[in-house]
Structures are given as structure tokens and as C-alpha cells.
């Protein structure tokens, strides 16, 4: 199984955001960066086309599957 969490350019970070305070967060994409501060800048720059109420990133390797498809 290949590692989908890292690339030669850095780690993969998943980007989540919501438009209104009462909306659920949704996955809007991903970025690759060598460290979290750059990942935040990349995410803001790439996905700032909407007026988000809240946006966050999470390192893909920090996401843990609870139930996997069969």
C-alpha cells in the first residue's frame, strides 16, 4: 500500500470550511506543503474565492478511519 499522506513536496493537508456559522464544515480540497504554516497560507490563497466564516486544515496523516467501506 502506498503512502498517500506525503509527497516529495511535503505533507498532504485536507481543507475544510463553512460559509455561515450554522452550516456544517465541508471538505473543499487539499494542499501539499512542507509544514503547517505554509499549508495554511496555501489553503487560504487557493480556496479564498468564497466568503468563508471558518476554514481549517488537518494533516491527512492525522485523520483516522473509524468505519471503512467493504
C-alpha positions as CSV (number, residue, x, y, z in Angstrom):
1,X,0.0,0.0,0.0
2,X,1.5,3.4,-1.0
3,X,1.7,6.3,1.4
4,X,-0.9,8.9,0.3
5,X,0.0,11.3,3.2
6,X,3.3,12.6,1.9
7,X,4.8,13.6,-1.4
8,X,8.3,14.8,-2.4
9,X,6.9,18.4,-2.0
10,X,5.6,17.8,1.6
11,X,2.7,16.5,3.6
12,X,-0.9,16.5,2.4
13,X,-3.3,18.7,4.3
14,X,-7.1,18.4,3.9
15,X,-9.0,21.7,3.9
16,X,-12.5,22.2,5.4
17,X,-14.6,25.3,5.6
18,X,-18.1,26.6,6.1
19,X,-19.9,29.7,4.7
20,X,-22.3,30.5,7.6
21,X,-21.8,29.9,11.3
22,X,-24.7,27.4,11.5
23,X,-23.5,25.4,8.4
24,X,-21.6,22.2,8.7
25,X,-18.0,22.3,7.7
26,X,-17.3,20.6,4.3
27,X,-14.3,19.3,2.7
28,X,-13.2,21.8,0.0
29,X,-9.9,20.4,-1.2
30,X,-6.3,19.7,-0.2
31,X,-2.9,21.3,-0.3
32,X,0.6,20.0,-0.1
33,X,3.2,21.8,2.0
34,X,6.4,21.1,3.9
35,X,4.9,22.5,7.1
36,X,1.6,23.6,8.6
37,X,2.2,27.4,8.4
38,X,2.7,27.1,4.6
39,X,-0.2,24.8,4.3
40,X,-2.4,27.5,5.9
41,X,-1.2,30.1,3.5
42,X,-1.7,27.8,0.5
43,X,-5.2,26.8,1.6
44,X,-6.2,30.5,2.2
45,X,-4.8,31.5,-1.2
46,X,-6.3,28.6,-3.2
47,X,-9.7,28.5,-1.6
48,X,-10.5,32.1,-0.7
49,X,-12.9,32.5,-3.6
50,X,-15.8,32.4,-1.1
51,X,-16.6,34.5,2.0
52,X,-15.9,31.7,4.5
53,X,-17.0,32.0,8.1
54,X,-14.4,29.4,9.2
55,X,-11.7,27.4,7.4
56,X,-9.2,24.9,8.8
57,X,-6.7,22.3,7.7
58,X,-5.8,18.9,9.1
59,X,-2.8,16.8,8.2
60,X,-4.1,13.8,6.3
61,X,-2.0,11.5,8.4
62,X,-3.9,12.8,11.5
63,X,-7.2,11.5,10.1
64,X,-8.2,8.1,11.4
65,X,-10.8,5.8,9.7
66,X,-13.5,4.6,12.1
67,X,-15.6,2.6,9.6
68,X,-14.2,1.7,6.2
69,X,-16.1,0.7,3.1
70,X,-16.2,-3.1,2.4
